[in-house]
Amino acid sequence: MRTKEIIKNNKHRPWKIPNKKWKYYQEWNNAIFLHWKVDYNELKKFVPNELEIDLVDQSPWVSLVAFTMEKIRPRNLPAISTISNFDEINIRTYVRYKGKAGVYFLNIEAGKRISSYLAKKISELPYSYSKMKRSKGQFISKNNKLNDIFNAEYTIGDKIRKKDENDLWLTERYALFQNSKSYINEYDIHHIEWPVYEVNLKNTSIKYPKFSNLLTNSPDKRHYSTGVQVIAWGGRKHKTKIIKQ
């Protein structure tokens, strides 16, 4: 799908497409979404005070999303496979900033050192490198420095044709808010609505010591998606007083 067609497919968005040129293109493919309902006070330890934790059914959630990033490139430039294609895991929660809903990343891992370095340098997002291996029906990641482990074997089920409120709330997010020094950085993105499927897990091991009170081996909800093509705009900086690190 061409970028113009992606932009025209926007009726599912909660607000209008930004009125300026997009800056980056990327693809988020073969995504495993694992979601946990978590304790508000425990989650608050990891979220800057400037951001409001978003709730559904009066509960906050944290998600682990494991996928393959592909064809990431700046506008009008080609993708370079050695840095543009890599496996990624992000751990995110759901927030609001000045009334606008989005996600906040607690952690991001990339399966290539150079890609992790460049992504962190350019976006100021909390990227780090982890050794990753992906094959059909399995996703493995290990970070020896932090003792982080993700190992999931899975099978894909039927397509979810009628998404419920929680399905949409957990997947359809079109803004990102992240703290950096004395700023909250805001990024707008756009893609078609995620095509989602049921996913069955087996022999799953999820160990992130830093987030041991948020993540377990038994997520409360899960999804799989074949993926989406994404366009992203440049960040906007909102100056703040103190950012919790």
ABEGO torsion letter per residue (X at the ends): XBAAAAAABAAABABBBBBBBBABBBBBBGBBBBBBBBBAAAAAAABBAABBBBBBGGBBBBBBBBBBBBGBBBBGBBBBAAAABBBBBBBBBBBBBGGBBBBBBABBBBABAAAAAAAAAAAGBBBBBBBBBBBBGBBBBBBAAAGBBBBBBBBBBBBBABBBAAAAAAABBABBBBBBEABBBBBBBBBBBBBBBBBBBBGBBBBBAAAAAABBABBABBBBBAEBBBBBBBBBBBBBABBBX
